[in-house]
Amino acid sequence: MWDIADGWIWALVIVGGPLLIGIFMAVYSRRRRLTRTEQKVSDEVAHKNWGKEQIR
C-alpha cells in the first residue's frame, strides 16, 4: 500500500509547488515593471486620491 516513494512524491509537491510559483512570479513581475513616466503618473494619481476612497 504505502511505500517510501509516496513520501518523496509528497515532499516534492509540498516543497516544489511553492518554489515554482515563486520563480514564476519573480520572472513575470520583473518582465512588467512600470517605466519612469508611468511610475510618475501613478504616484501623482495616488497622491491626488489619498484619503478620498470610500469603504462600503
N, C-alpha and C positions, 0 to 999 in steps of 0.2 A: 504494500500500500504506500507507505511513506518511505522514501529513501533520501539519501543525503543531497541529491540533485535538486529536490524541491526546495530545500533551504537556500541553496545557492541561487536558484532562479528568483525566489522572492527577494533575496538580498540585492540582486542586480536590479530588480524592478523598483525596490524602495530607494536605493541609492542612485541608480542611473536615471530614473524618471525626472526627479527634480533637477539633476545635473544637466540633462539635455534641455529641459525647459529654460534653465538659467543661461545656458550657452546661446540658445536661440534668441532669447530676449536681449542679451548683450549685443549680439550681432545685428539684430533688427533695429535696436534703439540707436546704435552707433551709425547705422546707414542713414537714418532720417533725423538729422538734427536741424534745428532752425538756423537759418542764416542770420547774420548780424542785423540785417534790416527787419526780418521777421521777428527776431527777438526784441528789437527796439519797439516795434509796433505793439507786440504782445504786452510788453511792460507798460507802455503808455495806456493801453486799454484797461489793463488790470488796475493801474493807478486811478484812472477816472472812475471805475466802477467800485472802488474799495468801499465797503460798508453799505452798498446800495442793494445787495442781493436780499431777496426776501425768502424766508423759510416758511413753507406751508404747514 
